[in-house]
Amino acid sequence: MSLLKKIKQPIFWRNVAKVAIPFFIVVTIFSLALNSSKDIFSGDFNAVYETNFSDGKWINFWGFKVLFSFVYGVWITNKKMA
């Protein structure tokens, strides 16, 4: 079955959510740990905010992860659904 036929089915989107949401959480935690692990473990959350979210940085931080997680969820779901 082609992707265009699969996306018309509600089960497809439930499966995308089942894949994309946990993947998004894991990618976010990994990204924060990679970028700001020293600040997180020292409890300096203002530095974490400055590094990742201030001055419009939040758009790049969340935007990439949301888009990447959605594309990954669609790709995996398309691959796994017969």
C-alpha positions as CSV (number, residue, x, y, z in Angstrom):
1,M,0.0,0.0,0.0
2,S,1.3,3.4,-0.9
3,L,2.0,6.2,1.6
4,L,-0.9,8.3,0.2
5,K,-3.3,5.5,1.0
6,K,-1.9,4.9,4.4
7,I,-2.1,8.5,5.5
8,K,-5.9,8.5,5.0
9,Q,-6.2,5.9,7.7
10,P,-6.6,7.1,11.3
11,I,-4.6,4.2,12.6
12,F,-1.6,5.5,10.7
13,W,-1.6,8.8,12.6
14,R,-2.0,7.0,15.9
15,N,1.0,4.9,15.1
16,V,2.9,8.0,14.0
17,A,2.2,9.6,17.4
18,K,3.2,6.4,19.2
19,V,6.6,6.6,17.5
20,A,7.2,10.3,17.2
21,I,6.3,11.4,20.8
22,P,8.8,9.0,22.6
23,F,11.4,9.8,20.0
24,F,10.9,13.5,20.5
25,I,11.3,13.1,24.3
26,V,14.5,11.0,23.9
27,V,16.0,13.5,21.3
28,T,15.2,16.4,23.6
29,I,16.8,14.8,26.7
30,F,19.8,13.7,24.7
31,S,20.2,17.2,23.2
32,L,19.9,18.9,26.5
33,A,22.4,16.5,28.0
34,L,24.8,17.0,25.2
35,N,24.6,20.8,25.1
36,S,24.2,21.6,28.8
37,S,25.1,18.6,30.9
38,K,27.5,20.5,33.1
39,D,24.9,23.2,33.8
40,I,22.1,20.7,34.4
41,F,24.1,18.7,36.9
42,S,25.3,21.8,38.7
43,G,21.7,23.1,39.0
44,D,22.4,26.2,37.0
45,F,19.2,26.3,35.0
46,N,19.6,30.0,34.0
47,A,22.7,29.0,32.1
48,V,20.7,26.2,30.4
49,Y,18.1,28.7,29.5
50,E,20.7,31.1,28.1
51,T,22.4,28.4,26.1
52,N,19.3,26.8,24.5
53,F,16.2,29.0,24.7
54,S,17.0,32.8,25.1
55,D,16.9,35.3,22.2
56,G,14.8,33.2,19.9
57,K,17.1,30.1,20.2
58,W,14.0,28.1,21.4
59,I,12.6,28.2,17.8
60,N,15.6,26.3,16.5
61,F,15.8,24.1,19.5
62,W,12.2,22.9,19.4
63,G,11.5,23.3,15.7
64,F,14.2,21.0,14.5
65,K,13.2,18.3,17.1
66,V,9.5,18.5,16.3
67,L,10.1,18.3,12.5
68,F,12.7,15.5,12.8
69,S,10.5,13.5,15.2
70,F,7.5,13.9,12.9
71,V,9.4,12.8,9.8
72,Y,10.9,9.9,11.7
73,G,7.5,8.8,13.0
74,V,6.0,8.9,9.5
75,W,8.9,7.1,8.0
76,I,9.0,4.3,10.6
77,T,5.2,3.9,10.5
78,N,5.1,3.8,6.7
79,K,7.8,1.2,6.8
80,K,6.2,-1.0,9.5
81,M,2.5,-0.9,8.2
82,A,1.7,-3.4,5.5
